[in-house]
Amino acid sequence: MNLHPMKLVTIVCEAYAADAVLRLLAEVGASGHTSFAVEGTGARGRRLADIPEYANTQFEVIVRPELAALLLQRLGAELFPRYAMVAFESDVRVLRADKF
Amino acid sequence: MSDALLANLLSPAVLFFALGLAAALVRSELKFPEPLYSALTIYLLVAIGFKGGVAIAEAGVARVWLPALAAIGLGAFIPLWTYPVLRWGGRLAPVDAAAIAAHYGSVSAVTFLAATNYLAAIGRPYESHAVALLAVMESPAILVGVVLGKRAAGGPPVPLGLVVREALFGRSIFLLLGALLVGALCGPTGMEKVGAFFVTPFQGVLALFLLEMGIVAGRRLEDLRRVGPFLLAFGVVVPVLNAVLGVAVGKAAGLSSGGSMLLGVLAASASYIAAPAAVRLALPEANPTLSLTAALAITFPFNLTLGIPLCDVLARWLHP
């Protein structure tokens, strides 16, 4: 089986940041994403997600390595100062490289 | 006062809220599925908006504009006087003071609903079109608070368009204004068609919703330790002062005793849905735990139990 190396960028943020994250994903040219509601704890304490307004969202995006670096760099510069969020990348391998 | 207090404390709405608080305190597993919360919110906002719209159609816009203007002025004024109190009285950072001031100038729709419920229960008439005041009072304080905070803080540039959009067309205010418009266009004939759905079950739905809000507020009670004694006192004293202001402005704007009481409740209430969303966008440096804990864990329960009957007593005293 021929697998291609890619980066999985994971972004966990307060739901208020979701619009800004989606705009950024479009700007850097990510071809798609998956998002879902999450809850948990972080450096600043509990992040209760009991009602949609206080929810937290996790985004998962598979992109080429150079795009992952750009995405993380822009996240750090533009969105980290404004919203509660964390982001990280990991190595993944995909079947169809042309999809990303 | 004791009659009013007892009537309020023993209402299904307040008792279910207390039940929700208790559920959170004993760490019961009771939890509403998120779609139910959203559905109840939509129902309540549409029901109250529609009813208010029909009332505007019956009363005519001529009787609504002056109280509405007074409500807008009141909403813009509250952050202006609470900001210095927070900044220098509470020694809070400018941006935190501005954020909290915005929350307290904006309003809580659920507190308003509970107040109309209270008036209906004790049989006191009020202007049904007062819901227009709720609709117009949500945004002005947010905008004033954001300007105050931005002047003080600087920080990264704000997407101002986004903030205005959030303050004016956030989910809740859009639904409320939209239902108000639909109600005003339909008038009483429309009400005949949907009254059985939007009016009769209303109190039951509100009770259910307050059960959920009790859980939501109760889960934040442990944050009280983190906000300090000043905000604890602020969350109780400022609503009382704003209530006096609101009732007096209501009377001056020509509202009845019931209508003035409702404007008092609006002035006393603090937003925990619309304001947090807009303030997070515009003043990201502000600590949301401070404003949200004060609005949701202190002021909301206070108003629901004591603030509402207090406004009623004030309004009756001003309208002998």
Interface residues (C-beta under 8 A of the other chain):
Chain A: E14 Y16 D19 A37 R44 G45 L48 D50 I51 P52 E53 Y54 A55 P81 R82 Y83
Chain B: K31 E34 Y37 S38 G155 P156 L162 I215 V216 R219 R220 I273 P276 A277 R280 L281 P284 T289
